[in-house]
Amino acid sequence: MSGAFCPSCGVAVVPGYVRCPKCHKPLPQTRPARDVGGTAVESTSRAPLVAILAGALVVGLFIAYFAFRSTKSEPKKAVAAPMQQPAPTQAPPVPQPVAQTEARPVAPARPDPNAAAGDLERALRKQRLWSTVTVQGARVDVRSGSCSDPAMAPALDASIESFKAAGLTQLRCLEQSGRVVSTRDL
């Protein structure tokens, strides 16, 4: 083991100390000797650089292909043979006059009951009366924990006309458990 000595007092000093452990004088700094042996050898291969350049070239060609290719494809025009019409063998039939019938008034289309139910559900949600409104046949069921809330009755009354117009006959308010709180005939 090679060691260093303090130039002032001559004490052996382990390499790497900045000051002498005995006299505390600064020690001269020397570069450590480079180890010549070992398995760590600098690589002179340029393989990673070549691989990176080849990859960049492939990516560049890929981008150039899609950037410069024509996106417009003209459809090929098909040449159609002219259709020959068969020669008429008899005269076309003469249209007969249609007898006029009385015009019946068309009944106006009924509004969608599911749309009316959705409108009621949104109106109740705005008032924070969280409810689910469903149409069951000719009946509307409002399932809510707020059926006994004082604001529920006016909200239900406001929707009665739209339910009547949709052809529904009954409006029920049910608790979440399924107990019927109120029933109204429309």
C-alpha positions in Angstrom: 0.0 0.0 0.0 1.4 3.3 -1.0 1.0 6.0 1.5 1.8 9.7 1.7 3.8 11.5 4.3 3.3 15.0 5.8 6.1 17.3 4.4 6.2 19.2 7.8 6.3 16.5 10.4 6.8 13.3 8.4 3.8 11.4 9.7 2.3 8.8 7.4 -1.0 10.1 6.1 -3.8 8.2 4.4 -4.3 9.5 0.8 -7.3 11.8 0.6 -6.6 13.8 3.8 -6.5 17.6 3.3 -4.6 18.4 6.5 -2.1 16.4 8.6 -3.7 14.7 11.5 -0.7 15.6 13.8 0.4 19.1 12.9 -2.7 20.3 11.0 -0.7 21.7 8.1 -2.2 21.5 4.6 -1.1 18.5 2.7 -0.2 18.8 -1.0 -3.0 17.5 -3.3 -1.9 14.9 -5.7 -3.9 13.2 -8.3 -4.6 9.6 -7.7 -2.7 7.3 -10.0 -4.9 5.9 -12.7 -5.5 2.2 -12.5 -4.3 0.6 -15.7 -5.8 -2.8 -15.1 -9.3 -4.0 -14.6 -12.3 -4.9 -16.7 -13.7 -1.4 -17.4 -12.6 -0.5 -20.8 -13.9 2.5 -22.8 -16.0 1.5 -25.7 -15.1 2.7 -29.1 -18.1 1.2 -30.7 -20.5 3.5 -32.6 -23.3 1.0 -32.6 -25.8 3.0 -30.4 -25.2 6.1 -32.5 -25.8 4.2 -35.7 -29.0 2.6 -34.3 -30.3 6.0 -33.2 -29.7 7.6 -36.6 -31.3 4.6 -38.4 -34.4 4.8 -36.1 -34.7 8.6 -36.8 -34.4 8.0 -40.5 -37.2 5.4 -40.4 -39.5 7.7 -38.4 -38.7 10.6 -40.8 -39.6 8.5 -43.8 -42.9 7.3 -42.1 -43.9 10.9 -41.4 -43.0 12.0 -44.9 -45.0 9.2 -46.4 -48.2 10.3 -44.6 -47.5 14.0 -45.0 -47.0 13.9 -48.8 -49.4 11.2 -49.9 -52.5 12.3 -51.7 -55.6 12.2 -49.5 -58.0 12.9 -52.4 -58.9 9.7 -54.2 -60.9 10.2 -57.3 -63.5 7.6 -57.7 -63.3 5.7 -61.0 -66.1 6.5 -63.3 -68.0 3.5 -64.3 -69.2 3.4 -67.8 -72.8 2.3 -67.8 -74.4 0.8 -70.9 -77.4 2.8 -71.9 -80.6 1.0 -70.7 -82.9 0.1 -73.5 -86.6 0.5 -72.8 -88.9 -2.1 -74.1 -91.2 -1.0 -76.8 -94.7 -0.2 -75.6 -97.2 -2.8 -76.8 -100.2 -1.0 -75.5 -101.2 2.5 -74.6 -100.6 3.5 -71.0 -103.7 3.3 -68.8 -105.7 6.5 -68.5 -105.9 7.7 -64.8 -109.4 7.5 -63.5 -110.7 10.5 -61.5 -110.8 9.8 -57.8 -114.0 10.4 -56.0 -113.8 13.3 -53.5 -114.5 12.2 -50.0 -115.2 14.4 -47.0 -112.0 15.5 -45.3 -112.0 14.2 -41.8 -110.4 16.3 -39.2 -107.2 14.7 -38.1 -106.9 14.4 -34.4 -103.9 16.3 -33.1 -101.1 14.0 -32.0 -100.9 13.4 -28.3 -97.9 14.6 -26.5 -95.4 11.9 -25.4 -96.2 10.9 -21.8 -92.6 10.1 -21.2 -91.6 13.6 -22.2 -94.2 15.0 -19.7 -92.8 12.8 -17.0 -89.3 14.0 -17.8 -90.5 17.6 -17.5 -92.0 16.9 -14.1 -88.9 15.2 -12.9 -86.7 18.2 -13.9 -89.2 20.7 -12.3 -89.0 18.7 -9.0 -85.2 18.5 -9.2 -85.1 22.3 -9.5 -87.1 22.6 -6.3 -84.8 20.0 -4.7 -87.6 17.5 -4.4 -85.6 14.6 -5.6 -88.0 12.2 -7.3 -88.2 9.6 -10.0 -91.1 9.9 -12.4 -92.2 6.9 -14.4 -95.2 6.2 -16.7 -96.9 2.8 -16.0 -99.6 2.2 -18.6 -102.1 5.0 -18.1 -100.7 6.0 -14.7 -97.8 8.2 -13.6 -95.8 7.2 -10.5 -93.8 9.8 -8.7 -91.4 7.9 -6.3 -89.9 10.3 -3.7 -89.1 10.7 -0.1 -90.7 14.2 -0.3 -94.3 13.2 -1.1 -95.5 14.8 2.1 -93.5 18.0 1.5 -95.8 21.1 1.2 -94.0 22.1 -2.1 -94.8 18.8 -3.7 -98.6 19.3 -4.2 -98.2 22.6 -6.3 -95.5 21.0 -8.4 -97.7 18.0 -9.2 -100.7 20.2 -9.9 -98.7 22.2 -12.4 -98.1 19.0 -14.5 -101.7 17.6 -14.5 -102.7 19.3 -17.7 -99.7 17.9 -19.7 -100.5 14.4 -18.3 -104.2 14.7 -19.3 -103.2 15.8 -22.8 -100.9 12.7 -23.1 -103.9 10.5 -22.2 -102.9 9.5 -18.7 -105.6 8.9 -16.1 -104.0 8.7 -12.7 -101.1 10.3 -10.8 -99.6 8.6 -7.7 -97.0 9.8 -5.3 -95.1 6.9 -3.6 -92.5 6.8 -0.9 -89.2 5.1 -1.6 -90.5 2.0 0.2 -93.5 1.8 -2.2 -96.2 3.0 0.2 -98.7 5.2 -1.7 -99.0 8.6 -0.1 -101.4 10.3 -2.5 -103.5 9.4 -5.6 -105.1 11.9 -8.0 -107.4 11.1 -10.9 -106.6 13.2 -13.9 
